[in-house]
Amino acid sequence: MATITVAAVGDLLMRGVIIDSARRTDRAGKKESYAFRPIFAKVVPHLRRPDVTIGNLETTLSGQRWFKQGAGKPYKYERISRFGNPMFNCPDELAGTLKQIGFDILTTANNHCMDGGSAGLKRTLRVLDRHGLRHTGTARTPKESRRLLIVRAKGIKLGILAYTYGTNKFSVPEPWLVNRIQDERIVADLKRLKKRTDAIIVCMHFGTEYKRTPNDKQRRLVRLLLKHGANAVLGAHPHVLQTVTTSMTQDIDGKVRRRVAAYSLGNFISDRLYGNAHTLHGMILTLTLRKDRSGKTDITKVRRLRTTSKQSSANGRSVFRIVPR
């Protein structure tokens, strides 16, 4: 027998104001660095204790040059695209911090993954690799796009998939760069993973922003995923919390398992979006998976810890902290 715990959070939405709050300069005021760890200090134990911790990287690590505004001007980490959507980029220090505080895996398939273009997408994955963070959802080559992410922990093999509904109208030059939500592709990936793993988690970037209930398309996709073998579906993108459901569901192979669907885990870190206080709330969802002597792996426990992104001020600058509630 073997037992593991898997924690998951929603969007790591690194807005420009949050990045600016972490900016530090040396005494000469020339050299910049970013101290992100204090933002997460109060929730670190909940991230480090599980065997596997997953988050959605709702930004790119495209590098400072990409967002440079010109000679003598500071770097800017958020701007508006020609389509009217915000575009995100974050200093590389974020990756190191996320690894230090307990994250193991980041999903990169979301509507902002192309904010830095193909070069920014590929650079993001290189930075994650450099800091020992595993990832799924985007790829640098066709070969990498076919690779399945399998995590081994305490004798349990866990497969993790990630897909997004779109990329904010940015074109994707090569289809293999980004995992898009396509029924046939997802079902095929699930079939491949089922042969090699004990359990599967599917991370879906879907739903309607700021809506606190899942829409019909989300519900249909969740049914499809559970039917074809997903043990849990973890949602992101609405930027607010949506329902978490558990059910005893039979898949197409006749296996009855406890299945979990978290339609949206909300924002793990964010400022208030469009005056909506619900966008400050998120959740650390922790699943306990147990593999019995026959080899059957099932979810035996679901724990929900709600969190809030709190903003205050000190010494004339903003301070952000994620706190349990």
C-alpha positions in Angstrom: 0.0 0.0 0.0 1.1 3.6 -0.6 -0.4 7.0 0.2 0.5 10.4 -1.1 -1.0 13.9 -0.8 -1.3 16.3 -3.8 -1.9 20.0 -3.3 -3.1 22.4 -6.0 -3.8 26.1 -6.3 -5.3 28.3 -8.9 -3.9 31.2 -10.8 -0.5 32.7 -9.9 -1.6 36.0 -11.4 1.5 38.2 -11.1 0.1 41.6 -11.9 2.5 44.5 -12.4 1.5 46.1 -9.0 2.4 42.9 -7.2 5.8 42.7 -9.0 6.5 46.3 -8.1 5.8 45.6 -4.5 8.5 43.0 -4.5 11.1 45.2 -6.2 14.3 45.9 -4.3 17.3 48.1 -5.2 20.7 48.4 -3.8 21.9 51.4 -1.8 23.1 53.1 -5.0 19.6 52.6 -6.4 20.9 50.9 -9.5 20.8 47.1 -9.1 17.3 45.6 -8.9 16.1 42.3 -7.4 12.8 40.9 -6.5 11.8 39.5 -3.1 8.7 37.3 -3.7 9.0 34.9 -0.8 7.3 37.2 1.8 4.1 37.2 -0.3 3.8 33.5 0.3 5.3 33.2 3.8 2.0 32.4 5.7 1.0 29.5 3.4 4.4 27.9 2.9 3.7 25.0 5.3 0.6 24.1 3.3 2.6 24.0 0.1 5.7 22.2 1.3 4.0 19.5 3.4 2.2 17.6 0.5 4.2 15.2 -1.7 3.3 17.0 -4.9 2.2 20.6 -5.2 0.8 22.1 -8.4 0.1 25.7 -9.5 -1.0 27.5 -12.7 1.6 30.0 -13.9 -0.6 32.8 -15.2 2.3 34.8 -16.5 5.4 34.4 -18.6 9.1 34.6 -17.8 9.9 36.3 -21.1 12.9 38.3 -19.8 13.4 42.0 -19.1 14.4 42.8 -22.7 11.0 41.9 -24.0 9.3 44.5 -21.8 12.0 47.2 -21.9 10.4 50.6 -22.6 13.5 52.4 -23.9 16.7 54.0 -22.8 16.5 55.5 -19.3 13.1 54.0 -18.6 12.3 51.3 -16.1 11.3 47.8 -17.1 7.6 47.2 -17.1 6.0 43.8 -16.4 2.5 44.4 -17.6 1.0 46.1 -20.7 -2.1 46.0 -22.9 -2.1 44.1 -26.1 -3.5 45.3 -29.4 -6.5 43.2 -28.6 -7.2 45.1 -25.4 -6.0 42.3 -23.1 -3.4 42.6 -20.4 -0.1 40.9 -21.2 2.0 39.5 -18.3 5.7 39.0 -17.8 7.5 38.4 -14.5 11.1 38.4 -13.3 12.9 35.1 -13.2 13.2 35.3 -9.4 9.6 34.1 -9.2 10.6 30.6 -10.4 13.3 30.2 -7.8 10.8 31.4 -5.1 8.1 29.0 -6.2 10.6 26.1 -6.0 11.8 27.1 -2.6 8.3 27.4 -1.1 7.2 23.9 -2.2 5.9 23.9 -5.8 6.9 20.9 -7.8 4.8 21.4 -11.0 3.5 24.4 -12.9 0.9 24.2 -15.6 1.6 26.6 -18.4 -1.4 26.1 -20.8 -3.4 29.3 -20.2 -4.6 32.3 -22.1 -1.5 34.3 -21.2 1.1 31.7 -22.3 1.7 33.5 -25.6 2.0 37.0 -24.1 5.7 36.9 -24.9 5.3 35.2 -28.2 6.9 31.9 -29.1 10.3 33.1 -27.8 8.7 34.1 -24.5 6.9 30.8 -24.2 10.1 28.8 -24.8 12.2 31.0 -22.5 9.6 30.5 -19.7 10.1 26.7 -19.9 13.9 27.1 -19.9 13.7 29.2 -16.7 11.4 26.6 -15.0 13.9 23.8 -16.0 16.8 25.8 -14.5 15.0 26.0 -11.2 13.9 22.3 -11.1 10.2 23.0 -11.7 8.5 20.4 -13.9 5.8 21.7 -16.3 3.1 20.7 -18.7 0.8 22.4 -21.1 3.2 24.1 -23.5 6.2 22.8 -25.4 9.3 23.9 -27.3 9.4 21.2 -29.9 7.0 18.7 -31.4 8.8 15.9 -29.5 8.3 17.7 -26.2 4.7 18.3 -26.9 4.1 14.5 -27.1 5.9 13.8 -23.8 3.6 12.9 -20.9 4.3 14.3 -17.5 4.4 11.5 -14.9 5.4 12.1 -11.3 6.5 9.3 -9.1 6.0 9.7 -5.4 6.1 7.0 -2.7 5.3 4.2 -5.1 2.5 6.0 -6.9 2.7 7.1 -10.5 0.7 10.3 -11.1 0.0 11.6 -14.6 -0.7 15.3 -15.1 -2.2 16.9 -18.2 -3.0 20.6 -18.9 -5.0 22.4 -21.6 -6.3 25.9 -22.3 -9.4 27.2 -24.1 -7.3 29.9 -26.0 -4.5 32.4 -26.0 -6.2 35.8 -25.9 -6.4 36.1 -29.7 -2.7 35.7 -30.2 -1.9 33.3 -33.0 0.1 30.1 -32.2 2.6 29.7 -35.0 2.9 26.0 -34.4 0.0 24.0 -32.9 2.3 21.9 -30.8 3.4 25.0 -28.8 0.2 25.1 -26.7 -2.2 22.3 -25.6 -5.6 23.5 -26.6 -8.9 22.0 -25.3 -9.8 19.5 -28.0 -11.9 16.5 -27.1 -10.1 14.0 -29.3 -6.7 15.1 -28.2 -7.5 15.0 -24.5 -9.2 11.6 -24.8 -6.1 10.2 -26.6 -3.8 11.6 -24.0 -5.8 10.1 -21.2 -5.8 6.7 -23.0 -2.0 6.9 -23.2 -1.5 7.9 -19.6 -3.9 5.3 -18.2 -1.5 2.5 -19.4 1.4 4.0 -17.5 0.0 5.6 -14.3 -1.9 4.8 -11.2 -3.9 8.1 -11.2 -4.4 11.1 -13.5 -5.0 14.8 -12.8 -6.2 17.1 -15.6 -5.7 20.8 -15.3 -8.2 22.8 -17.4 -8.0 26.5 -18.1 -11.6 27.1 -18.9 -14.9 28.8 -17.9 -16.2 32.3 -17.8 -14.2 35.0 -16.0 -15.7 36.3 -12.8 -18.6 33.8 -12.8 -18.9 31.9 -9.6 -20.7 29.0 -11.1 -19.4 26.7 -13.8 -21.0 26.9 -17.3 -22.4 24.1 -19.4 -19.2 23.7 -21.4 -17.2 23.2 -18.2 -19.7 20.6 -16.9 -19.6 18.8 -20.2 -15.8 18.7 -20.3 -15.6 17.5 -16.7 -18.0 14.6 -17.5 -15.9 13.7 -20.5 -12.6 13.7 -18.5 -14.0 11.6 -15.7 -15.6 9.2 -18.1 -12.2 8.6 -19.8 -10.3 8.0 -16.6 -9.3 11.3 -14.9 -9.3 11.0 -11.1 -9.4 14.7 -10.6 -10.1 17.8 -12.8 -8.6 21.1 -11.5 -9.9 24.3 -13.1 -8.5 27.8 -13.4 -9.3 31.0 -15.4 -12.5 32.4 -13.9 -10.4 34.3 -11.2 -13.0 33.4 -8.6 -13.8 30.3 -6.7 -16.3 27.8 -8.2 -17.7 24.6 -6.7 -15.6 21.6 -5.8 -17.5 18.3 -6.2 -16.8 14.7 -5.3 -18.6 11.7 -6.8 -18.3 7.9 -7.2 -18.0 7.7 -11.0 -17.6 4.7 -13.4 -15.3 5.2 -16.3 -15.5 3.6 -19.7 -13.3 0.7 -18.4 -15.9 0.0 -15.8 -13.7 1.2 -12.9 -15.6 3.0 -10.1 -13.5 5.6 -8.4 -14.0 8.6 -6.2 -13.6 11.5 -8.6 -13.0 15.2 -7.8 -13.8 18.2 -9.9 -12.7 21.7 -8.9 -14.2 23.9 -11.5 -12.1 26.9 -10.5 -9.6 27.2 -7.7 -9.7 31.0 -8.0 -6.7 33.3 -7.7 -3.9 32.2 -5.5 -2.2 35.6 -5.8 -3.8 38.6 -7.4 -4.8 42.2 -6.7 -8.5 43.1 -6.8 -9.7 42.8 -10.4 -12.4 45.3 -11.6 -13.4 46.0 -8.1 -14.5 42.4 -7.5 -13.5 41.3 -4.0 -14.1 37.6 -5.0 -11.0 37.8 -7.2 -8.8 38.0 -4.1 -9.9 34.6 -3.0 -8.4 31.2 -3.8 -8.0 27.7 -2.4 -5.3 25.2 -1.6 -7.0 21.9 -2.5 -5.3 18.8 -1.1 -6.1 15.4 -2.3 -5.0 12.2 -0.5 -4.5 9.3 -2.9 -4.1 5.7 -1.7 -2.9 2.7 -3.6 -4.1 -0.6 -2.1 -2.5 -4.0 -2.4 -4.4 -4.9 -5.5 -3.0 -1.8 -7.3 -6.2 0.2 -7.2 -5.6 3.9 -6.5 -8.3 6.2 -5.3 -8.9 9.5 -3.7 -9.6 9.0 0.0 -9.7 12.5 1.3 -10.3 16.0 0.1 -9.2 19.0 2.1 -10.0 22.6 1.2 -8.1 25.6 2.6 -9.4 28.9 1.5 -6.9 31.8 1.0 -7.0 35.5 0.5 -4.6 37.9 -1.2 -4.3 40.8 1.2 -3.0 44.2 0.1 -1.7 46.8 2.6 0.9 49.5 2.6 4.2 50.1 4.5 6.7 52.9 4.0 4.8 54.3 1.1 4.6 51.1 -1.0 2.1 48.2 -1.4 2.5 45.0 0.4 0.9 41.8 -0.7 0.4 38.6 1.4 -1.5 35.4 0.9 -3.2 34.4 4.1 -5.3 31.4 5.1 -8.9 32.2 6.0 
